[in-house]
Amino acid sequence: MALEGVRILDFTQMMLGPYGTQMLADLGADVIKVERLDGEWERGLKLQGGLVGGDSAAFLAMNRNKRSVAVDLSSRPVRDALLEIGAGCDVVVENFRPGVLDRKGLGYADFQRVRPDIVYCSGSGWGQDTPYAREGRPGQDLLIQAMSGLAANGGRSGDPPTPAGTAVVDAATALTLVNGILAALMARVRHGIGQRVEVDLYSTAIALQCQEISSLVNQDAEFSRSAAGVGQAWLDAPFGIYRTADGWMAVAMAPLEVVGPLFGVPEVASMDSWGARDDVKRRIEERTALRPTEEWLDTLLPAGVWCARVRGTKEAVDELRADGSDLIVRTRHAAAGDIELIGCPIRMSETPWRLRYAPPSIGEHTAEVLGEVLAPGDLARLRTDGVIA
């Protein structure tokens, strides 16, 4: 596998860290997940009001191919054992609030002492030393969407700010974390150096808007949301979602002189696609509501118009199952039995990803991992002391 031989000590929780470290684990890295004695907080996060075999579906989605160690980080012997494990690791990843692991003796400088070329990656909401970080503000996906402008740019102008339908900032920052770690590992191969890597949700949320902010700052014009529902605040008509006789369809960028006649509103061809975008969209939508979605697709797609039916997530998943897609993978959960997860989206011809471990139970691998550096009697004593599980 591509990352076979790479060892990662993973102190992360929620999505920012675990989604990124799962991707590294999928590609072959040995990821040791360090949890609290009662497990990572997200294990208990209910989605749609429920859990899967006692674990959150969110936790299961982002923690396969890892080994779980459940410990009390305030214990000095536990800290020493983790540092000894870290001496044999290539990467340490954490997303506690800034300074938390430093105070526990598990910061960058601590691991650097036991392995000078360690790659130590920190993820956070607001960065390690920014005004909001120093204030101790909570850094969570929805809050970052709100503060960065992402939520304010979604929906119609008369609607409340509309956040994305999933945790897009968390996911994008997790992928940024992966890129940073891989770049640092390459720098170590090329230059023999370790280093600290930092990523944060707010920086990613700003970077996700690079096109829009480039327009904002260089064209001296602030964009606003469309009243009629043009799909993005900075784009012309006809971009957006349209009601049809039996559902909804999406239409992307397209010249009005092309789409006007196809929709039966040839007059929009001479209209200003930006200045009159609300009027254009309303005129088109009056027509789209008269015919079923598939009829519109049969008309628009052969004409080169980018369009698609709007469908629910279940329909998309059912299609993947029917197609035998490797994006749907099956594994076995200790309590829930057979479960399905979304596979790794990276495909590699020579070193493909594979499912090695199901999402672990709390501390499933504590004895296995700590047993590499501690004698059986020491393990038994720590368990008696209640600082490992």
N, C-alpha and C positions, 0 to 999 in steps of 0.2 A: 504494500500500500504506500501511497505517496509520502505520508508522514510517519511511517513506521520507524521506531527508534526515537522519536521526539516525545519527551515526557513533560507533562503540564500539571502543575499544582493549581487547582482551581478553587478560589474562595468566593466565586460569584453567586448571585441569586437573581431572581426575577428573569427578565428577558435579555437585557443588554449583554450580560456575561454569558449565561447558559446557552443561548442560541448560537453565539459565536464559538464557544468551546465545544459544543456538540458538532459543529461543522468540522472543526479540527479533529475531533475524535472520529467522525465518520471517515475522514481521510487517512486515518491510521494512527493518530497520536494516542498515547496512553494518558488519559485525562483522569486525574485523581480529584474527585469532588469532595471538598471539605465542607461538612454541614454542622449545624448545631446539634446538640444531643437529641432534640425533638424534631430535627429535620429542617431543611430550608423552608423559609416562610411560605414560598409559593406552593408547597405541597398541599396546603390547606385552602388555596384560593378557589372558591367555587365558581364554575362557569355554568351559566343557565341554572344556578341554584343547586348544583350537585357535584359529586366527586366520582372518580372511577376507581373502584376497589380501594377507597380510602385516600387516593391521591388526586390532585387536581389534574384535569386534562392538560392544562397549561404546563405543569411540571413534566408530565409524560412526554409532551411534544418536544421538549428541549433538553432532555437529559439521558438519552440512550448512549450506548457505547462509552459510558463512564463507570468508574468504580467509586463507591461512596464510603467516606470515612466520617464518622460522627464523633465529634470531640467538643470539649469545653476549652475555648481558646484562652481563657483566663488562667489555665493551669500551666505552671512553669514546665513540668515534665512534658506536657503535650506540646508546648511551644518549642522546646528543645528537639523533640522528635520530628516535628514538622520542618524545622530548619535542617535537620539531618537528611530528611527525605528531599528537601529542596536542593541540597548540595548535589543530588543526582538528577535534578530536573533541568530542563532547558528553559522553561517558561513558568512564571508565576502570574496569575491573573486575579484581580480583585476589583470589586465595585462597591466597597463600603464608602461611607461618607469620608471625605478627605481627612487623613490623619488617624483614623480609627486603628488600622493595622500597625501604623508606626508606634502608637501608644501600647500596643500589645507585644511589641518586639518582633513583628512580622512584616515590617516595611521594606522598602527597596534596599536601604543601607544594611539591614539585617541579613537579607538573602545575598546581597553582594559580598558580604564578608565570608560566606560559606561557598559561594560560587561567583567569582569576579565577573564572569562573562554572562551572568544571568540576564534574561529578557524579562522585565517586570512591567506588566501592562496594567494600568489603572483606568477603570471606566467610572464615570460619574455623571450627575445631572448637569452641573454647571461648570465643570472644570475643577482643578485642584486649588487654584488660588485666584478666584475672581470675586467681585463684590457680592454676588448672590451666593457663592460658595461660602464666603466668610460669614454671611448672615445665617447660614445653616438652612437655607430654603430647601424644601423637599424637591427633588428632581425626578419627576415621573412623566411618562409619555404625554398624557393629556395636558398636564401643566406646561410642558415644554411646547406642545402644539399651540397652546393659548398664548404664551409669551413671545413666541418667535414669529407670529403672523400667519402660521399655517391654518389655524382654525378660522381666523377672520377672513381668509380668502376662499373658504368653501361655502357653497350654497348660494341662494339668490340674495339680492341686496336687501330684501325685506325680512329674510330669515335671521334667526340667531346665528352667531358663528358656528360653523359646522366642521367638527373634527373628522379625520379620516375614519373609515370603518374598521380599521385594525390599528395596532400599535406600530405605525410606520416608522416613527423616530427610533423606538427601541430596536426594531429589526435592522434599520439602516445603520445604526450605531454599532450593532453587533457585527455587521459585515465590515464596517470600518475597523473595528477591533481586530478582526481576522486579518485584514490587509496589513495593519500595523505590525502585528506579531510576525507574519510571514516576511515582511520587509526587514524587521529587526533580525530575524533568524538568518536571512540572506546576508545582511551586513556582518553578522558574526562569522559566517563562512568566508566572506570576502575579506574582511578587515580584522577579524579576531577580537571584536569588541562586543560587550553586552551593553544594554542601555534600558532606560525607562521609556515606555510608550504610554501616552495619555490620549484618551478619547472621551468625549462627553456628548450628552444628548443635545444640548443647546447648539454647540458648534455644528453638529450634524444637521440639525433642523435648519440652520442658516444655510449650510452648504447645499441641502436639498433644494433650496430656492435660488440656486445660482443664476438660472436664466432670468427669473423674475426680478431679482435684486439688481442684476446687471442692467435690465431695462429701467428699473426705478431710478438708479443713481446716474445713469448715463444719458437718459432721454428727458430728464427733468420733468417727469410726469408720473403722478401717483395713480396706480390702477384702482379700480373699484369693482365690486361684484355686479354682475348683470341682473337686472330685475326680472328678465324672462328666463333666466337659467342657462345662459351660455356657460359651458362646462368649467371654464377657468377664468379668473378675473382679468387676465391679461391677454386673452385671445379673442379673435373675431368670431362672428357667426360664420358657419352654422355649428361650430364645435359644441357638442352637448348631448343631452339625453332627451329623447322625444317619445311622447306617448303614441302608441299605435292602437288599432282597433282591438287587439288582444293582449297588449302588454307594453313593452318599452324597447327602444333600440337606441344605440349610441351612433353618432355620426362625428367623425374626426375632422381634421382640416380638409377643406375642399373649396374650390373656387365657386363663387355664387353663379357665375355664368354657366357652370356645369350643373350644379344641383338645382337651380331655379326651375328650368324646364322639366327636369326629372320629377320634381315634386308638384308640378303643375302651377307654379307661381313664377312665371318667367320675368315678372317685373322686378324681382329682387336682384336680377343680374346687374342692374344699373345702380343699385343702392350701395351705400358705404358700409362695408362689412364690419367696420369698427364703430363708426359714429352712429350707425343705425342698427347695431347688432340686436337690440331687443326687439325692434320692429321686425327685422328679418326672421328671427327665431320664432316669433309668434305666428307670422304668416306661414312659415313652413309647418309648424306644429298643427295648425288648423287642417292641413292636408294629411299629415302623417296619421292623424287619429281616424281617418276614414278607411284605412286598409290594414289587414293583418301584417304582422312583422315579417313573416317569410315572403309575402308578396313584395314588400319593400326591398328586402335583401335581394330577391331575384331581379329587381329592376336596377338597384344601385350598384351591386358588386360587379356585374358585367361592364358597367360604365366606368369602372375604376374608382368609385367612391368608397372611401374607407368607412365601413360601418359594421355593426355587430348587434346581435340580439342581447338584451340584458337578461341574465339568468341568475338564479340563486346558487349559493355555494353547494348545496346538496346535489343539484343537477350536474355541476361541474365534477364533483367527486364521483357520482354514479357513472359518469362517462369515463373517468379514469379507470375505475374498477372494470367496466365492461371492456375497455381497451387493453386490459392487462398491464397498465402502466406501472413502471417501477417507482413512481412517485407515491404509490400507496404500498406500505410494507406492513407485514404482520409480525407480531412478536407476542410473547407471553408475559403477563403481569402476575406477580405472586398471588394477588388477591382477586383481581378482576378476570383472570384467565386470558383468552386471546383478545388482543387489542390491535387496532390499526393506527399507524402513524404516517406522517408525511416524510418521504425519503429525502435524501440529500439531492439538491438540484444541480450539483456539479457532476458532470460525466467525464471520465478520463479513460482513454483507450487502453492504456497499459497498467494503470494502478487504480482500478475502480474502487469506490467505497463499498463497504459491506457492513451488515449488521452483526456486531460481535456480542454486545451486551444489551439486554432490555434495560429500560430505566430502572435504576437500583432502588431497593428498599433502604430505609435509613440505616446507615452504618453497615451495609451488607458486606463491605470489604475492609472494615476497620482492622480486623486482626490480620488479614492478608497483607495490607499495605504497611501498617506500623510494625508488623512482624519482620519486615526487612531490616529494621534498625533497632528493634527492642527484643529482648529475650522474653520467652513465654512467661516467666515469673513477673517481669516488669509489666507486661500486658495485663496479667491477672490482677496485679496491684492497682493499676490505673482503672480497671473495670470495677474493682471493689471500691475505689475512691469515688466512683461515679463521674469521672471526667472523660470517659470514652464510652461508646455504645457499640 
